[in-house]
Amino acid sequence: MKKRIVWIDFIKIIACLLVVVLHSITIGLSEHTYTNGLWIYYLGVFAIPLFFMTNGYLQLGKVNQYRYVFQKVFRIMIIVLFWGGLLYLVKWVIGDTVTNPFYEIFASFLQKGGFPHFWFLGSILIIDLLLPLFQKLYQQQSFSFWVYFMMVLCVILDILFLILYHNYQFVLKNHIIQTFRLWTWFLYFLLGGYLRKNYDKVSNLDKKKLFSLTLFMIVCSVLYQCFFAYQNYGTMYCEAFYDSPIIIFTSILIFLSISKLVSNYKLFQHLSDLTMGVYIVHYSILRVVCKILPFLNNYLRVIHVIIVLILSFLVSYVISKIPKLNQMIKV
């Protein structure tokens, strides 16, 4: 039986927490105004890079045949169909406004419908379809070149988007949905594979220096987003920063730092098994919590984060104990 990588479990848990932060600490974003506590939101910028890096670390380097690829793609489609169909049924029963069921279900891939955060599954689906190609790249000696190439490409695009906003008021968020920003997701996915392939080299880094540098870069990343968001990118949302060199570098540092946290806590393993379930259900739970506790302060919304996390893990745990249904929270 293959030994489980516990620190990867911990990364999944951290990324899961940060996703809930992204969706909860949002006061001031739509108004393009920095409000107290918004710095907490900007901590969440590392959630999506960590998720893609984890996927790359776990998948690249394995012998994945087309059968595996099609099985995984089929599983994603079934999950989206199930949750989208369930939401459509609930809305129909309570008399809420419903449109075309096909739209209600699969629009989630396009950041619409009842599960707009399913855009992540849409991007993962595309990556899975290209997995045989990525596996071939991974096996080649030129793999490092392609990782560096994608990194340079993302940085160039980041600079290009800065220029386009300043000269033409082009805002990336308004023109290209996250599902199709594949250059970014390819980079982080390949970075995960790169760190897997070169882990023996990077694992020798001094732990104290690595932790100190990581903490320093996290602070710098948050400050950068706080002070340079709207005026440089035309949006306060942190999705604008994924191609930024400071976010790329800091995401790598966080990934490496967590890999130094050696622990065999069973709790991490159990919680990690529930993270996809938390990702799926947290958005709906958050909507309910926001209606019950309509806080208009980002610091108070930390309470939302805590409540949503607890309830999401509980719901996911219950689902995980139900045969057949538990497959709807596993990708």
KEKE-3310 file (N, C-alpha, C; in steps of 0.2 Angstrom, whole numbers, plus 5000, padded with zeros to 4 digits):
npx = (5004:5003:5012:5005:5005:5006:5008:5004:4990:4988:4991:4979:4969:4973:4971:4958:4952:4957:4949:4936:4938:4941:4928:4920:4925:4922:4918:4918:4924:4916:4913:4925:4933:4944:4942:4941:4949:4950:4962:4963:4955:4964:4974:4968:4972:4981:4974:4969:4981:4987:4979:4979:4993:4994:4986:4994:5006:5002:4997:5006:5019:5014:5008:4996:4983:4972:4960:4959:4959:4947:4938:4939:4936:4922:4918:4918:4909:4897:4897:4894:4882:4874:4874:4870:4858:4851:4850:4843:4831:4827:4825:4814:4804:4802:4797:4805:4813:4817:4827:4832:4835:4847:4855:4855:4862:4875:4880:4888:4901:4905:4906:4893:4876:4870:4881:4894:4907:4911:4919:4932:4932:4929:4940:4949:4944:4948:4962:4963:4959:4970:4980:4988:4997:5003:5009:5019:5027:5032:5040:5050:5067:5067:5057:5058:5062:5049:5042:5048:5046:5032:5031:5037:5029:5017:5021:5024:5011:5005:5011:5007:4993:4992:4997:4987:4976:4979:4980:4969:4959:4956:4950:4954:4946:4933:4932:4938:4933:4937:4938:4944:4956:4968:4982:4987:4983:4989:5002:5003:4999:5009:5020:5018:5021:5034:5040:5038:5046:5059:5060:5069:5080:5075:5071:5081:5083:5086:5076:5072:5076:5068:5055:5055:5057:5046:5035:5038:5036:5023:5017:5022:5015:5002:5001:5005:4994:4984:4987:4990:4980:4966:4970:4980:4975:4962:4952:4947:4947:4956:4959:4965:4978:4985:4994:5005:5022:5026:5015:5016:5029:5028:5018:5025:5034:5026:5020:5032:5036:5026:5028:5038:5033:5032:5021:5010:4997:4981:4970:4972:4972:4959:4952:4957:4951:4939:4939:4936:4922:4919:4923:4913:4900:4901:4898:4885:4881:4886:4879:4867:4871:4875:4863:4856:4865:4869:4882:4891:4904:4921:4929:4920:4915:4924:4918:4909:4917:4922:4910:4905:4915:4915:4901:4902:4912:4905:4893:4899:4906:4895:4889:4900:4898:4888:4883:4886:4881:4892:4901:4899:4906:4919:4933)
npy = (4994:5011:5024:5037:5054:5065:5079:5084:5082:5092:5103:5103:5105:5118:5125:5124:5130:5143:5146:5147:5159:5167:5168:5173:5185:5199:5212:5227:5224:5224:5237:5243:5248:5249:5242:5240:5226:5219:5214:5201:5194:5195:5186:5174:5173:5163:5151:5145:5143:5134:5123:5119:5116:5105:5096:5094:5089:5077:5070:5071:5061:5049:5033:5036:5031:5033:5028:5031:5044:5047:5041:5050:5062:5059:5057:5070:5076:5069:5073:5087:5087:5080:5089:5101:5097:5094:5106:5113:5105:5108:5122:5122:5115:5124:5135:5144:5155:5147:5142:5136:5119:5113:5124:5128:5118:5115:5128:5131:5128:5139:5149:5153:5151:5141:5136:5144:5143:5131:5133:5129:5115:5114:5119:5109:5098:5101:5101:5087:5081:5084:5078:5066:5072:5081:5072:5066:5077:5078:5067:5070:5077:5090:5096:5105:5116:5119:5122:5134:5141:5143:5150:5162:5166:5169:5179:5189:5191:5196:5208:5213:5214:5224:5235:5235:5239:5251:5259:5256:5253:5239:5226:5211:5202:5205:5200:5188:5173:5163:5150:5148:5153:5147:5147:5151:5141:5130:5133:5132:5119:5112:5117:5110:5097:5099:5102:5090:5082:5087:5086:5081:5089:5102:5099:5100:5113:5125:5125:5135:5147:5146:5146:5159:5167:5164:5168:5182:5185:5182:5192:5203:5200:5202:5215:5221:5217:5224:5238:5240:5235:5240:5252:5247:5235:5237:5231:5224:5211:5196:5187:5193:5193:5181:5178:5186:5189:5189:5182:5170:5166:5166:5157:5145:5145:5143:5131:5123:5126:5120:5107:5104:5102:5089:5077:5065:5065:5058:5066:5075:5068:5063:5075:5080:5071:5075:5088:5091:5089:5099:5110:5109:5111:5122:5135:5136:5134:5145:5156:5154:5156:5170:5176:5174:5179:5194:5201:5216:5219:5216:5210:5204:5195:5185:5176:5170:5163:5153:5147:5142:5134:5124:5119:5114:5104:5095:5092:5086:5076:5068:5065:5057:5045:5039:5027:5026:5039:5046:5046:5058:5068:5066:5068)
npz = (5000:4996:5004:5013:5010:5022:5023:5012:5014:5024:5016:5008:5017:5022:5010:5008:5019:5016:5004:5009:5016:5006:5000:5010:5017:5011:5011:5003:4991:4979:4979:4976:4986:4999:5014:5032:5038:5026:5022:5027:5018:5007:5011:5007:4993:4990:4990:4978:4969:4978:4977:4964:4963:4971:4965:4953:4959:4964:4953:4942:4935:4938:4931:4920:4911:4897:4900:4914:4914:4907:4916:4927:4921:4918:4931:4937:4929:4933:4946:4945:4938:4948:4959:4954:4948:4960:4967:4957:4958:4972:4971:4962:4970:4980:4974:4968:4956:4941:4927:4912:4914:4910:4909:4922:4928:4921:4919:4930:4927:4921:4930:4934:4938:4952:4958:4957:4960:4955:4944:4945:4945:4931:4926:4930:4924:4911:4912:4915:4904:4896:4902:4898:4889:4898:4906:4897:4895:4908:4909:4901:4898:4896:4904:4915:4908:4902:4913:4917:4906:4906:4918:4915:4904:4911:4919:4910:4904:4915:4916:4904:4906:4916:4908:4899:4906:4912:4900:4892:4900:4902:4910:4917:4924:4919:4906:4904:4910:4925:4923:4910:4911:4907:4906:4918:4927:4921:4924:4938:4940:4934:4941:4953:4949:4946:4958:4964:4956:4959:4973:4981:4980:4984:4997:5006:5010:5022:5037:5046:5040:5028:5033:5039:5027:5020:5028:5028:5014:5013:5020:5013:5001:5004:5008:4995:4987:4995:4993:4979:4971:4965:4958:4949:4943:4941:4948:4964:4967:4972:4962:4951:4954:4952:4942:4946:4949:4963:4970:4964:4968:4982:4984:4980:4990:5002:4999:5000:5013:5021:5017:5026:5038:5046:5051:5059:5062:5063:5062:5052:5040:5040:5039:5027:5018:5017:5011:4997:4998:5007:4999:4989:4996:5004:4999:4997:5010:5016:5010:5017:5030:5029:5027:5040:5049:5045:5044:5041:5042:5040:5050:5058:5050:5050:5059:5051:5043:5052:5056:5044:5040:5050:5049:5035:5035:5044:5037:5026:5032:5036:5023:5018:5025:5019:5009:4991:4989:4995:4985:4978:4983:4980:4969)
capx = (5000:5007:5012:5001:5009:5002:5009:4999:4984:4988:4990:4972:4965:4974:4968:4951:4951:4958:4944:4931:4940:4939:4921:4917:4928:4921:4915:4922:4927:4912:4913:4932:4935:4947:4938:4945:4949:4950:4968:4961:4953:4970:4977:4965:4974:4985:4970:4968:4987:4989:4975:4982:5000:4993:4984:5000:5011:4999:4995:5011:5024:5011:5006:4989:4981:4966:4955:4959:4957:4940:4934:4939:4931:4915:4916:4917:4902:4892:4896:4891:4875:4871:4873:4866:4851:4848:4849:4837:4825:4825:4822:4808:4800:4800:4794:4810:4814:4821:4827:4833:4839:4854:4859:4856:4867:4881:4883:4893:4908:4906:4905:4886:4871:4870:4888:4899:4914:4913:4923:4938:4931:4929:4947:4952:4942:4952:4968:4963:4959:4977:4985:4993:5002:5007:5014:5024:5031:5035:5045:5056:5072:5065:5051:5060:5061:5042:5039:5051:5043:5025:5032:5039:5023:5012:5023:5023:5004:5003:5013:5002:4986:4993:4997:4980:4971:4981:4979:4963:4954:4954:4950:4954:4940:4927:4933:4940:4932:4943:4938:4948:4963:4972:4989:4989:4982:4994:5008:5003:4999:5016:5024:5017:5025:5041:5042:5038:5052:5065:5059:5075:5084:5072:5070:5087:5083:5085:5069:5070:5076:5062:5049:5055:5056:5039:5031:5040:5033:5016:5016:5023:5010:4995:5002:5005:4987:4980:4989:4990:4974:4962:4974:4984:4972:4955:4948:4949:4947:4963:4960:4969:4985:4988:5000:5010:5028:5026:5011:5019:5035:5025:5014:5030:5037:5021:5020:5038:5036:5021:5031:5043:5029:5031:5016:5006:4991:4976:4965:4974:4970:4952:4949:4959:4947:4932:4940:4932:4915:4918:4923:4907:4894:4902:4896:4877:4880:4888:4873:4862:4874:4875:4856:4855:4870:4871:4887:4894:4911:4925:4932:4915:4914:4928:4913:4906:4922:4922:4904:4904:4920:4912:4896:4904:4915:4900:4889:4904:4907:4889:4889:4905:4896:4882:4886:4885:4881:4899:4905:4897:4911:4926:4935)
capy = (5000:5017:5028:5043:5060:5069:5086:5086:5082:5098:5109:5103:5108:5125:5128:5124:5136:5150:5147:5150:5166:5171:5169:5176:5192:5202:5219:5232:5222:5226:5244:5245:5252:5245:5242:5237:5218:5216:5211:5194:5192:5194:5180:5169:5172:5157:5145:5141:5140:5128:5117:5116:5113:5099:5091:5092:5085:5070:5067:5070:5056:5042:5030:5037:5029:5037:5026:5034:5051:5047:5040:5056:5067:5057:5058:5077:5078:5067:5077:5093:5085:5079:5095:5106:5095:5094:5113:5114:5102:5112:5129:5121:5113:5130:5140:5149:5156:5142:5143:5130:5115:5112:5130:5128:5113:5116:5135:5132:5128:5145:5154:5155:5146:5140:5134:5147:5141:5125:5134:5126:5109:5115:5119:5103:5094:5102:5098:5080:5079:5085:5074:5062:5077:5084:5066:5065:5083:5077:5062:5073:5081:5097:5097:5111:5122:5121:5125:5141:5145:5145:5155:5168:5168:5172:5186:5194:5192:5200:5215:5215:5216:5230:5240:5236:5242:5258:5262:5255:5251:5232:5222:5203:5199:5206:5198:5180:5169:5159:5143:5148:5156:5140:5148:5151:5135:5125:5134:5130:5112:5110:5118:5105:5091:5101:5101:5083:5079:5090:5087:5079:5095:5108:5097:5102:5120:5127:5126:5141:5152:5145:5148:5166:5170:5162:5173:5189:5185:5182:5199:5207:5199:5205:5223:5222:5217:5230:5245:5240:5231:5243:5256:5244:5230:5239:5226:5223:5204:5194:5183:5197:5193:5174:5178:5191:5185:5189:5177:5164:5164:5165:5150:5140:5145:5140:5123:5120:5126:5115:5100:5103:5100:5082:5075:5059:5066:5055:5071:5078:5063:5062:5081:5080:5067:5079:5094:5092:5090:5106:5115:5109:5113:5128:5141:5136:5135:5152:5160:5153:5159:5177:5178:5173:5184:5198:5206:5221:5221:5210:5206:5200:5190:5179:5172:5167:5158:5148:5143:5139:5128:5118:5115:5111:5098:5091:5090:5082:5070:5064:5062:5052:5039:5036:5023:5029:5047:5048:5047:5064:5073:5064:5069)
capz = (5000:4995:5010:5012:5011:5026:5023:5006:5017:5027:5011:5006:5023:5022:5004:5009:5024:5012:4999:5013:5018:4999:4999:5016:5019:5004:5011:5000:4985:4973:4978:4974:4992:5004:5021:5038:5038:5019:5022:5028:5012:5003:5013:5003:4986:4989:4990:4971:4967:4981:4975:4957:4964:4975:4960:4949:4963:4965:4947:4937:4937:4938:4924:4920:4905:4895:4904:4920:4912:4905:4922:4931:4918:4919:4938:4938:4926:4937:4952:4944:4937:4954:4964:4950:4948:4967:4968:4953:4961:4978:4969:4959:4975:4985:4970:4967:4949:4938:4920:4908:4919:4907:4910:4929:4930:4918:4919:4935:4924:4918:4935:4934:4941:4959:4961:4952:4962:4951:4938:4947:4942:4924:4924:4932:4919:4905:4913:4915:4897:4893:4907:4895:4886:4903:4908:4892:4896:4914:4908:4897:4902:4895:4908:4919:4903:4900:4919:4917:4901:4908:4923:4911:4901:4916:4922:4904:4904:4921:4914:4899:4909:4919:4903:4895:4911:4912:4893:4889:4905:4901:4917:4915:4927:4915:4900:4903:4916:4928:4920:4904:4912:4908:4906:4925:4930:4919:4927:4945:4940:4932:4947:4958:4946:4946:4965:4965:4953:4962:4980:4985:4980:4988:5004:5010:5012:5030:5039:5049:5034:5024:5037:5040:5021:5018:5032:5025:5008:5014:5022:5007:4996:5007:5007:4988:4985:4998:4990:4972:4968:4960:4954:4944:4940:4940:4952:4971:4968:4971:4956:4947:4955:4951:4938:4948:4952:4970:4972:4961:4972:4988:4984:4980:4997:5006:4998:5003:5020:5023:5017:5031:5044:5047:5056:5057:5065:5059:5060:5045:5035:5040:5037:5020:5014:5017:5008:4991:5000:5010:4993:4986:5000:5008:4996:4999:5018:5017:5008:5022:5036:5028:5028:5047:5052:5039:5046:5036:5044:5038:5055:5061:5045:5052:5062:5045:5041:5057:5056:5038:5040:5054:5046:5029:5037:5047:5031:5021:5035:5035:5016:5017:5028:5016:5003:4984:4990:4996:4978:4975:4986:4978:4962)
cpx = (5004:5006:5009:5006:5005:5002:5005:4992:4983:4987:4983:4968:4966:4971:4961:4948:4951:4952:4938:4932:4939:4932:4917:4919:4928:4918:4920:4924:4923:4912:4920:4934:4938:4944:4942:4944:4950:4957:4968:4959:4959:4974:4975:4968:4978:4981:4970:4975:4989:4985:4977:4989:4999:4991:4990:5005:5008:4998:5001:5016:5021:5009:4998:4987:4974:4960:4954:4957:4949:4935:4934:4935:4924:4913:4914:4910:4897:4891:4893:4884:4871:4869:4869:4859:4848:4846:4843:4830:4822:4822:4815:4802:4797:4797:4798:4810:4819:4821:4828:4837:4846:4858:4860:4862:4874:4884:4888:4900:4910:4905:4898:4882:4872:4877:4893:4906:4916:4917:4930:4937:4931:4936:4951:4950:4946:4959:4968:4963:4966:4982:4990:4998:5006:5012:5020:5029:5035:5041:5051:5061:5071:5059:5052:5059:5054:5039:5042:5047:5036:5026:5033:5033:5018:5014:5022:5016:5002:5005:5009:4996:4987:4993:4990:4975:4973:4980:4972:4957:4952:4955:4949:4948:4934:4927:4934:4938:4937:4944:4943:4954:4968:4980:4992:4988:4987:5000:5008:5003:5006:5021:5024:5021:5032:5044:5042:5045:5058:5064:5065:5080:5082:5071:5075:5088:5082:5078:5067:5071:5070:5056:5049:5054:5049:5034:5032:5036:5026:5013:5016:5017:5003:4996:5002:4998:4983:4981:4989:4985:4971:4966:4978:4980:4964:4950:4951:4950:4954:4964:4964:4976:4988:4994:5006:5016:5028:5021:5013:5025:5033:5022:5019:5033:5032:5020:5026:5038:5031:5024:5036:5039:5027:5026:5012:4999:4985:4971:4966:4971:4963:4949:4951:4954:4940:4933:4936:4925:4914:4918:4916:4901:4895:4899:4888:4876:4882:4882:4868:4864:4873:4868:4854:4859:4873:4876:4890:4901:4915:4928:4926:4913:4919:4924:4910:4910:4922:4916:4903:4909:4917:4906:4897:4907:4910:4896:4893:4905:4901:4888:4894:4903:4890:4884:4883:4885:4888:4903:4904:4902:4918:4927:4940)
cpy = (5006:5021:5035:5049:5065:5076:5088:5086:5089:5104:5109:5107:5116:5129:5129:5129:5143:5151:5149:5157:5170:5173:5173:5183:5196:5209:5224:5231:5225:5234:5247:5249:5247:5247:5238:5229:5215:5212:5203:5191:5190:5188:5174:5168:5166:5150:5141:5139:5134:5122:5114:5113:5106:5094:5089:5088:5078:5066:5066:5065:5049:5040:5031:5036:5033:5034:5029:5041:5052:5046:5046:5061:5065:5058:5065:5079:5075:5071:5084:5092:5084:5085:5100:5104:5095:5101:5115:5112:5106:5119:5128:5119:5120:5136:5145:5150:5151:5144:5136:5125:5113:5118:5130:5124:5114:5123:5136:5131:5134:5151:5157:5150:5146:5138:5137:5145:5134:5126:5130:5118:5109:5115:5113:5098:5095:5100:5091:5078:5080:5082:5070:5066:5079:5078:5065:5071:5081:5072:5065:5077:5088:5100:5104:5117:5124:5124:5133:5145:5147:5150:5162:5171:5172:5179:5191:5195:5197:5207:5218:5218:5223:5236:5241:5240:5250:5262:5262:5252:5244:5229:5215:5200:5199:5203:5190:5177:5165:5153:5143:5152:5151:5141:5148:5145:5129:5126:5131:5122:5109:5111:5113:5099:5093:5100:5094:5080:5081:5090:5086:5085:5101:5106:5098:5109:5120:5128:5133:5147:5152:5147:5156:5169:5169:5167:5180:5190:5185:5189:5204:5206:5202:5212:5225:5222:5223:5237:5245:5237:5235:5248:5253:5238:5232:5235:5225:5215:5201:5189:5187:5196:5186:5174:5183:5187:5184:5183:5170:5161:5162:5158:5144:5139:5142:5133:5120:5120:5121:5108:5099:5101:5093:5080:5069:5059:5063:5060:5074:5074:5063:5069:5082:5076:5070:5086:5096:5093:5097:5111:5115:5112:5120:5134:5141:5137:5142:5157:5160:5157:5167:5180:5178:5178:5189:5204:5210:5223:5215:5206:5202:5194:5184:5174:5167:5161:5152:5143:5139:5133:5122:5115:5112:5104:5093:5088:5085:5075:5065:5061:5057:5046:5036:5033:5026:5036:5050:5049:5054:5070:5070:5065:5064)
cpz = (5000:5001:5008:5013:5015:5025:5017:5009:5020:5022:5009:5011:5023:5016:5005:5014:5020:5007:5003:5015:5011:4998:5004:5017:5012:5005:5008:4993:4979:4973:4977:4980:4997:5011:5026:5037:5031:5018:5023:5022:5007:5005:5009:4996:4985:4989:4983:4969:4971:4979:4969:4958:4967:4969:4955:4953:4964:4959:4942:4940:4938:4931:4924:4912:4903:4898:4911:4919:4911:4911:4926:4928:4919:4926:4940:4935:4930:4943:4951:4942:4943:4958:4960:4950:4955:4968:4964:4956:4967:4976:4966:4964:4979:4981:4968:4959:4946:4931:4917:4913:4917:4909:4918:4932:4928:4918:4925:4933:4922:4923:4936:4938:4949:4962:4956:4954:4958:4945:4939:4944:4934:4922:4925:4926:4912:4906:4913:4908:4893:4897:4903:4892:4892:4906:4904:4894:4903:4914:4904:4901:4901:4899:4912:4914:4902:4907:4919:4912:4903:4913:4920:4907:4905:4918:4916:4903:4909:4919:4909:4901:4912:4914:4900:4900:4911:4905:4890:4894:4905:4908:4915:4918:4923:4909:4899:4910:4919:4925:4914:4905:4912:4908:4914:4928:4928:4923:4934:4945:4938:4937:4952:4956:4947:4953:4967:4963:4956:4969:4984:4985:4985:4995:5009:5012:5020:5032:5042:5044:5030:5027:5037:5033:5019:5022:5030:5019:5008:5016:5016:5002:4998:5006:5000:4985:4988:4995:4983:4968:4963:4956:4948:4940:4938:4944:4959:4972:4967:4965:4951:4948:4954:4947:4940:4951:4959:4973:4970:4966:4979:4989:4984:4987:5002:5005:5001:5010:5024:5023:5022:5038:5044:5053:5054:5060:5060:5057:5054:5040:5034:5037:5029:5016:5013:5013:5002:4993:5003:5004:4990:4989:5003:5005:4997:5006:5019:5015:5014:5029:5035:5029:5036:5051:5047:5042:5040:5038:5043:5044:5058:5056:5046:5056:5057:5043:5046:5057:5050:5037:5044:5051:5040:5031:5040:5041:5027:5025:5035:5029:5015:5020:5025:5009:4996:4985:4991:4990:4976:4979:4985:4971:4960)
residu = (MET:LYS:LYS:ARG:ILE:VAL:TRP:ILE:ASP:PHE:ILE:LYS:ILE:ILE:ALA:CYS:LEU:LEU:VAL:VAL:VAL:LEU:HIS:SER:ILE:THR:ILE:GLY:LEU:SER:GLU:HIS:THR:TYR:THR:ASN:GLY:LEU:TRP:ILE:TYR:TYR:LEU:GLY:VAL:PHE:ALA:ILE:PRO:LEU:PHE:PHE:MET:THR:ASN:GLY:TYR:LEU:GLN:LEU:GLY:LYS:VAL:ASN:GLN:TYR:ARG:TYR:VAL:PHE:GLN:LYS:VAL:PHE:ARG:ILE:MET:ILE:ILE:VAL:LEU:PHE:TRP:GLY:GLY:LEU:LEU:TYR:LEU:VAL:LYS:TRP:VAL:ILE:GLY:ASP:THR:VAL:THR:ASN:PRO:PHE:TYR:GLU:ILE:PHE:ALA:SER:PHE:LEU:GLN:LYS:GLY:GLY:PHE:PRO:HIS:PHE:TRP:PHE:LEU:GLY:SER:ILE:LEU:ILE:ILE:ASP:LEU:LEU:LEU:PRO:LEU:PHE:GLN:LYS:LEU:TYR:GLN:GLN:GLN:SER:PHE:SER:PHE:TRP:VAL:TYR:PHE:MET:MET:VAL:LEU:CYS:VAL:ILE:LEU:ASP:ILE:LEU:PHE:LEU:ILE:LEU:TYR:HIS:ASN:TYR:GLN:PHE:VAL:LEU:LYS:ASN:HIS:ILE:ILE:GLN:THR:PHE:ARG:LEU:TRP:THR:TRP:PHE:LEU:TYR:PHE:LEU:LEU:GLY:GLY:TYR:LEU:ARG:LYS:ASN:TYR:ASP:LYS:VAL:SER:ASN:LEU:ASP:LYS:LYS:LYS:LEU:PHE:SER:LEU:THR:LEU:PHE:MET:ILE:VAL:CYS:SER:VAL:LEU:TYR:GLN:CYS:PHE:PHE:ALA:TYR:GLN:ASN:TYR:GLY:THR:MET:TYR:CYS:GLU:ALA:PHE:TYR:ASP:SER:PRO:ILE:ILE:ILE:PHE:THR:SER:ILE:LEU:ILE:PHE:LEU:SER:ILE:SER:LYS:LEU:VAL:SER:ASN:TYR:LYS:LEU:PHE:GLN:HIS:LEU:SER:ASP:LEU:THR:MET:GLY:VAL:TYR:ILE:VAL:HIS:TYR:SER:ILE:LEU:ARG:VAL:VAL:CYS:LYS:ILE:LEU:PRO:PHE:LEU:ASN:ASN:TYR:LEU:ARG:VAL:ILE:HIS:VAL:ILE:ILE:VAL:LEU:ILE:LEU:SER:PHE:LEU:VAL:SER:TYR:VAL:ILE:SER:LYS:ILE:PRO:LYS:LEU:ASN:GLN:MET:ILE:LYS:VAL)
# end
